[in-house]
Amino acid sequence: MQHWNLFIAFFRVGMLGYGGGPSSIPLVHKEVVEKYKWLSEDDFSDVLALGNSLPGPIATKMAGYIGYRVSGLIGMLNAVLATILPTIVIMIVLITSLNSFRDQPWVNGMTQAVVPVVGVMLAKLTYDFFKKAKVNMGWIVTIALGAGSLILIEWMGVHPGVIIFALLLYALIRPQKQKEVPTLKSQEHSS
């Protein structure tokens, strides 16, 4: 049953992820975190961050990792196949059939009509990530990191993978604040 659920979840992502990797991320989130609960919000954010810093299509990287985590090597192959199979079939069918209609206005209108829907899906996912980051870091740090990333990516042309790698490296080397654990002496003084 687990293999079937993996296949169906990533097949839906492959079928509905119109526009490539970024548009499929909210779909993966819906299946993996909300529906099947294979990953927590934190785990999903980690997988997404790591996947974005590696080369290749994000949907297949996420499918491979999540499939492996859920069901081992067979799960990985199952999830990756389910992700790419719809694209392969649809590309073959659509290219051969739409090629004869490519000059028709309805074909152009059809592809343009999907763009706002993908934008809304990405905006919702972005909002969810900002809310989650706020809980862990507060609004000031979250907004500063968001604004800084926007400036670096959009206006300075820095690749997102470089920023993600730098932040991961910073998180690894920065000293962690130790939480004060109440001891027996401090409990005696407070009583």
C-alpha atoms as one frame of an Amber mdcrd trajectory, in Angstrom:
protein
   0.000   0.000   0.000   2.869   2.381   0.830   4.375   1.953  -2.663   0.999
   2.655  -4.256   0.536   5.798  -2.141   4.037   6.982  -3.082   3.327   6.418
  -6.756  -0.059   8.182  -6.667   1.260  11.136  -4.640   4.171  11.830  -6.978
   2.154  10.979 -10.085  -0.250  13.779  -9.094   2.721  16.100  -8.639   4.006
  15.141 -12.068   0.575  15.588 -13.668  -0.304  18.901 -12.028   3.127  20.540
 -11.670   2.572  22.762 -14.669   5.445  25.142 -15.266   8.291  23.086 -13.856
   9.945  22.695 -10.484   8.805  25.758  -8.552   5.148  25.110  -9.324   5.443
  21.509  -8.167   6.818  22.388  -4.704   3.411  23.332  -3.237   1.987  20.116
  -4.699   4.742  18.016  -3.114   4.078  19.821   0.176   0.356  19.068  -0.035
   0.944  15.353  -0.655   3.935  14.723   1.602   3.218  16.955   4.612  -0.529
  17.486   4.649  -2.037  14.348   3.110   0.284  11.431   3.879   2.309  13.066
   6.695   5.568  11.463   5.591   7.471  14.630   6.554   6.967  17.356   9.121
   7.008  21.041   8.121  10.594  21.303   9.386  11.737  18.232   7.481  10.061
  19.493   4.302  11.803  22.870   4.643  15.147  21.123   5.096  14.610  18.873
   2.072  13.552  21.863  -0.019  16.551  23.957   1.041  18.997  21.160   0.346
  17.284  20.241  -2.925  17.483  23.846  -4.116  21.211  23.940  -3.480  21.876
  20.854  -5.617  21.841  20.743  -9.430  18.908  19.284 -11.344  15.122  19.455
 -11.246  13.746  20.017  -7.742  10.695  17.756  -8.127  12.734  14.671  -8.984
  15.307  15.352  -6.251  12.570  15.702  -3.664  10.748  12.640  -4.996  13.931
  10.587  -4.826  14.761  11.576  -1.273  11.218  11.322   0.073  10.641   8.012
  -1.701  13.872   6.652  -0.218  12.971   7.900   3.244   9.479   6.382   3.103
  10.248   3.076   1.414  13.940   2.600   0.687  15.519   2.132  -2.720  12.326
   0.773  -4.327  10.403   3.749  -2.918  12.955   6.129  -4.402  12.686   4.577
  -7.859   8.905   4.454  -7.568   8.591   8.150  -6.615  11.029   9.350  -9.288
   9.296   7.284 -11.988   5.892   8.581 -10.864   7.196  12.157 -11.065   8.694
  11.939 -14.551   6.249   9.539 -16.241   3.405  12.076 -16.689   5.798  14.625
 -18.159   7.210  12.165 -20.661   3.783  10.971 -21.807   2.241  14.442 -21.884
   5.201  15.902 -23.782   4.966  13.251 -26.462   1.185  13.602 -26.805   1.048
  17.395 -26.531   3.946  18.169 -28.803   2.606  15.969 -31.550  -0.983  17.236
 -31.234  -0.386  20.904 -30.340   2.242  21.278 -33.010  -0.538  21.292 -35.592
  -2.480  23.956 -33.577   0.432  26.135 -32.391  -0.784  29.194 -34.307  -4.251
  29.076 -32.741  -4.986  31.759 -30.108  -6.618  29.261 -27.724  -3.345  27.336
 -27.375  -1.505  30.514 -26.333  -4.386  31.529 -24.033  -4.408  28.110 -22.409
  -0.762  28.317 -21.409  -1.050  31.926 -20.204  -4.122  31.186 -18.052  -2.192
  28.777 -15.855   0.506  31.315 -14.875  -1.588  33.211 -12.243  -2.624  29.951
 -10.572   1.010  28.872 -10.263   1.840  32.331  -8.863  -0.826  31.988  -6.159
   0.412  28.500  -5.221   3.971  29.808  -4.848   2.801  32.851  -2.855   0.929
  30.598  -0.409   3.973  28.387   0.065   6.154  31.478   0.577   3.741  32.802
   3.202   3.779  29.433   4.994   7.588  29.436   5.032   7.697  32.994   6.394
   5.269  32.043   9.192   7.403  29.033  10.084  10.607  31.078  10.003   8.990
  33.731  12.228   8.308  31.135  14.898  11.958  30.062  14.952  13.710  33.391
  14.329  11.207  36.229  14.858   9.868  38.707  12.316  12.937  40.981  12.202
  15.420  38.246  11.284  12.921  36.584   8.927  12.211  39.805   7.028  15.910
  40.735   6.987  16.891  37.352   5.542  14.036  37.503   3.029  14.899  41.039
   1.911  18.622  40.287   1.825  18.045  37.167  -0.260  15.794  39.089  -2.650
  18.442  41.778  -3.142  21.234  39.245  -3.638  19.267  37.059  -6.050  17.257
  39.597  -8.019  19.499  42.663  -8.199  22.990  41.319  -7.643  22.568  38.104
  -9.619  23.796  35.735  -6.898  22.690  32.156  -7.476  20.177  30.935  -4.828
  22.288  27.832  -4.230  25.208  30.018  -3.117  22.983  31.823  -0.589  21.517
  28.571   0.732  24.996  27.039   1.002  26.294  30.115   2.856  23.379  30.010
   5.310  23.825  26.271   5.897  27.534  26.819   6.490  26.771  29.684   8.901
  24.303  27.484  10.804  26.962  24.772  11.125  29.768  26.999  12.410  27.929
  29.552  14.555  28.026  28.885  18.262  24.722  27.643  19.636  23.317  29.295
  22.740  22.974  26.770  25.507  19.649  26.777  27.269  19.998  27.081  31.001
  18.978  23.817  32.574  17.624  24.259  36.089  19.838  22.572  38.635  19.017
  21.433  42.098  20.810  24.468  43.610  18.919  27.000  41.480  15.648  25.299
  42.441  16.554  25.532  46.129  17.314  29.280  45.828  13.999  29.992  44.138
  11.961  28.293  46.866
